[in-house]
């Protein structure tokens, strides 16, 4: 299911899923309470994993129990839900986060600069887009001629592992329509990470990323990974990276 389809998932559709699983319905006034326990995007992504994913089911059940526990007297029957939504076949969609959720972080070096941006693939996979621009002067960069590439699903946890220190280095090639782009990361002393972006016919854009900046870049990667694994909390994502990517 694409990002747009997820964003347009209605309360009616959510309740249909919950009914099939024997879970309690959500009423419109209860929807805002979801964000007290998880982001709407994370909740909807978990709903999409049902009924085949047990971890997602446990996550959804826990959220439903917490949301409905605050108003035990407000349980709704199937008929109640149908009456509320009668005449509104489309129903009210859960608030979209997707396209507006474009968090990014810039890292500036003497000869080049990098931009890491939350992105989504055509297939709806949460990932990171990496831009690299050459310096044209002190604190000035030619973003108009930047090199841009998008990390694949399989590259994302590997890069996160290097940022976290679980792996020493990584390198990926064959990006772009003509497979002429690539990038690499290498851990250095003092918590630094040296990042290079390559493109055919262009000079290598290299930036040494200091430890404080590594922290924020890492946070963005972990955030994107968690979006794709909504049934895992941050600790679970970190543990999974270290367990599967250690070198």
Helices and strands as residue ranges (DSSP letters): H 3-7, H 11-20, G 28-36, H 40-48, H 54-69, G 72-74, H 78-85, G 98-100, E 104-108, E 112-120, E 126-137, E 140-141, G 143-145, E 147-150, H 153-164, E 169-175, E 181-187, G 189-191, E 193-199, E 205-209, H 211-228, H 234-245
